[in-house]
Amino acid sequence: MSQHASQSSNTEAATEYPQCVPTLVGDGVRLRAHHHGDIARIVEQSSDPDAQRFIPLPHPYTADHARSFIDAMVTEGWVTGRRFEFAIDEVSPDGTARFAGNVGVWPRGDDRWEIGFVLHPDARGHGVMKRAADLALDWIFMDKGAQVVLWCADAENEGSRAAAVRLGFTHQVVLPNWILLNGVYRDLAESTMTLSAWEDLRRG
């Protein structure tokens, strides 16, 4: 279903950012470490009405927020092993790449993991997230030993729900009034995928 290649054979031993981040390459997409060249696109992505509606983001979202996201949250997550945020590049046939979003994965204990993702508005609608998240799932199942992965999102976030179904999170359940967002309790949709289900998808 997907293929991935690490930036360096010594990636697992690296402890500093961005050297500790593998580069994962798939069909027209690449997952990599964030850098300050992404700031303008992150601001655009995080200022989008859908992102503001479904993700607890500052408003207005500024370049300083994006810089702090990279220098604090992303960097600390990789160095501590608590959360692994990848920048998504959409790569054209001529090799031109542009920042297209984020996909993050993080351990929840007992070989359980969680995945979350967001796309830049101009990258939506042509399969970028499916291909990018495939790479991230392949990495945590095959390289990190995940046995089950959780996806969850605001139940009204139809884009995320549709992307999750395409990835294989097909049996979604809704928990009423479970998440607090902008002072309002909202319904949460969630689903899980096991390693065996992922292997079946890869064989298919």
N, C-alpha and C positions, 0 to 999 in steps of 0.2 A: 504494500500500500504506500509506503514511504521509504525513503532512504535518508540516512544521516551520516555526516562525517564531522569529526571533531577538528577544531582549529589546530590542536597540538596533541601529540601522543602523550604529553605530560600534563594534560589539562586537569586530571583528577588530583594531581599532586600540587598544582598551583593554589596559592592561598590569597593572592592579591588580585584586585579588580583592575582591569578587565581580563587579565591573563587566565583567571579561573573559569571564564565563560567559554563553553564550547561553541563553535559555529556549526549549525545543523543545516544541511542543504537538501532541498526537495525540488519538486516540480514547479519552477517559476517562483519559488520563495526561498528565503534564507532567514534563519534565526541567528541572532548575534548579540553581542554586548551593546548596550546603549552608550551613546557618547553625546557630547554637547552639540554636535552637528544636527542632532534630532530635535533640538529644543523648539524650533519654530513649528515643526509638524506636530509635536506633542501638544503645543498650545492650541493649535487648530483642532486637533482631535478632542482635547479635553474641554474646549469651548463649545463643541457641537451640542445642540439641544438634547439629543438622545443620551449622550454621555452625561450631561448635567442632570438629566432626569433620573437615570438609573444607577449612577455611581456617586458616592459622596465626595464630590470635588469642590474645591474653592470656586467662588464666583465673585468677580471675574477671575478667570484662570490666567496667570501671567507667566512670563519667561522665568521669573524667579521661582515660581512653583515647579516648573518643569526641571529647572536646574537642581532644586532640592530633591525632587523625585529621583533623579539620576544619582546625585552625589550622596544622598542619605539612604533612602529606602532601597533602591536597586543595589547599590554597592554593599550596604550592610547585609542585605539578604543573601547575596552570593558569598560574602566572606564568612558569615556565620552559618551558612547552610540552612537558614530558616525559611527562605523564600527565593525562588529562582525566576526572575523576570527577564524575558527575552524581548529584544526589539525585532519586529518583523520587517524584512525587506521584501518588496515585490520586485522581482527581477525579470526584465524583458528579454526577448530572444537575443538581442544584441549585447546583453550583459549589463545594461543600465539598471541601476537599482534605486529605489526610493523607499523611505520609511513609510510603512503602511499600518503600523499598530503595535500592540503589545500582547504577548501571551505569557502568563505566569503559572508556575506550578509550585506547590509547597507541600511538605510532609505534614500529615495529621496524626502520626503515631501508628505503630503496629502495621507497617507496610501499607498504610492508607495514605492517599494523596488527594489534593484538590487542584482543579484547573480553573483559570479564569482568563478572559480575553476581551479585547476591545480593538476596533478597527478605526482608522482614519476614514472620514466620510467618503472620500473619493476612491477608497479601495474596496468599498462594499459592492456586493452584487455579482462578483465573478469568481467566487470560490477561493479567495485568498485565505480566509480564516480556516476553512476546512483543511487546506493543504498545510498551513502553518501549525495548526493545533495537532494534526496528525504527527508532525515531527516531534512536538513536545510530548505527546502521549507515548510515542515510540521510545523516546529517550527515557522517560521515567519507568516504563514497563520493562524495557530491555536492559537499560544501564543502571537504573537506580533501585530495581527490585520491587516496584510497586505491585501490589496484589489487587487493589481496588482503587478506583479514582472517582471522586465526587465532582459533579458540576452543579452549580446553583446560580440563580439569577432572579431578579424581580419577575414575578409571574406575568407582568404586562410587557416585558422586554421580548417581543416576538422575534427580533433579530437574533438574540442570543439563544432563544429556545429552538429556533429553526436550525441554527448552526450546530447546536448540541445534538439534535436528531440526526443530522447528516454525519456527525462524528460517530454515532452509535449509542448515544444516551437516549434511548427510545422510550423507556418506561418512566416518564416524568410524573412526579406527584407534587401537589401544591399544599403548602402549609399556610393557612390563613393568618394574616396579621403577625408574621414572624420576624420581619426585618423593619428596623426603624430608619427611615430615610427622610431627611429634611423635616424632622419632627412628626412624621406620619408613619403609623404602622402599616406595612404593605405585605401583600402575599408573596411567598417565596416558592419558586419552582425548583425542584432538584431531582437528580438522577445519579445513579452510579454505574460504573463499568468495571467488570472484573478482568483479570489478566486472560482468562480463558476466552471470554467474549472478544477481547481485543485480538487474540491470536486467530480466532475464527474470522474476524473481519479482515485481517491481513491475508489470510489464505484465500478469502473470497475475491 
